[in-house]
Amino acid sequence: MRMRIQVGLGWGLSIMLFLVGCSSTGRLPLNIPLGESKPIPPRVVSMGDVLGVGFFLNPKLPVGHYKIGVGDLLKVDVAEHPELSRDDVSVLPDGRISLTLIGSFPVVGKTVDEVSTEVANLYMTRRIKDVKVMVAVIRAQQRVKLLTDPEARGVGSTKLEFRIYDEPFLELPFIGAVAVGRPLSEVRRDIREAYEREFGEQLKVTVNLISRVQENIFVLGEVKKPGGYPIPSGQIPMVNAIATAGGFEDSALREEVLVIRFQDDGSYVYWTVNLDDPVLPAGPQPAFPLKGNDVVFVPKTTIAKVDVFVDQYIRKVIPFVPSGGIFYALPTN
């Protein structure tokens, strides 16, 4: 048996390799790349998924570690200098406050202990000796309140839900865009780190997947019930997929069933698989594991140019935009 492997790219480059096989059963050899059953990598967070992000004040945060933000109302107590003390110092939109003899200086992102020390040092440069300063937060910043207080943001839950409409980014309040299209563990880590950079230790953030778009495989061409079918278990053997679609039509070219698998970057790989047996036998080939968004196409006749076929037909039926592919042809003789 001679097995042909053709590697084709979207810009027309192709490489032909000829290998000698050792099986005459027509089943898929176990050493063909991607043809063998392998652990499926974690599904990525993608378009249509819904993330739940919860925000909670850190109950263990020491008072002195609170980071001051825009909109905070501060009390500045200068011991033995009531003329310098203030009960209502507002943090302005530019992140600064203004104090007697000192003037305006930035405080956003600093802890109350850091601001207390800075104010004391500034007064000492004004020749006020042995000054002791204590800064306290009278009203916490509105940004934290909006995240942690359901009433402040007009919803009845401490958790906000975000649906991903446009990959590859998800916009979140106060931290901007976070890249998705990656496993949930990576997205969760980056969201938590971004909020920690913005708010320090005062917030505890949880990130969970609330709902996920159902993955499907697509069985098209010469089958009795072509269409998309859900795969709740994450993968399905090819024989099951064909059966789910009602089985072959009499016109089906069973020895050249085309399987197309799209990659995260829009490229794809494809195989032709021979299922021309009166009864599908057990073994690697009919159990060829299909994954979410795989396309099985059963043709009437040989597809001479798969890249052209994918571009002119599959792209109009399935919502993918492939850019190229790899082809494995597995004839039985």
CORVENPE-V638810 format. One record per run of one state. SS is the DSSP state (h for helix, s for strand, l for the rest). FROM is the first residue (numbers start at 1). TO is the last residue. If there is no record, write none. Layout:
SS	FROM	TO
SS	FROM	TO
This chain:
l	1	1
s	2	8
l	9	13
s	14	20
l	21	43
s	44	44
l	45	49
s	50	57
l	58	62
h	63	65
l	66	66
s	67	67
l	68	72
s	73	78
l	79	85
s	86	90
l	91	95
s	96	99
l	100	102
s	103	106
l	107	110
s	111	111
h	112	125
l	126	132
s	133	139
l	140	141
h	142	148
l	149	149
h	150	153
l	154	158
s	159	163
l	164	168
s	169	172
l	173	175
s	176	179
l	180	182
s	183	183
h	184	202
s	203	211
l	212	215
s	216	221
l	222	222
s	223	223
l	224	226
s	227	230
l	231	234
s	235	237
h	238	244
l	245	247
s	248	248
l	249	253
h	254	256
s	257	262
l	263	267
s	268	273
l	274	288
s	289	291
l	292	294
s	295	298
l	299	305
h	306	317
l	318	324
s	325	329
l	330	333
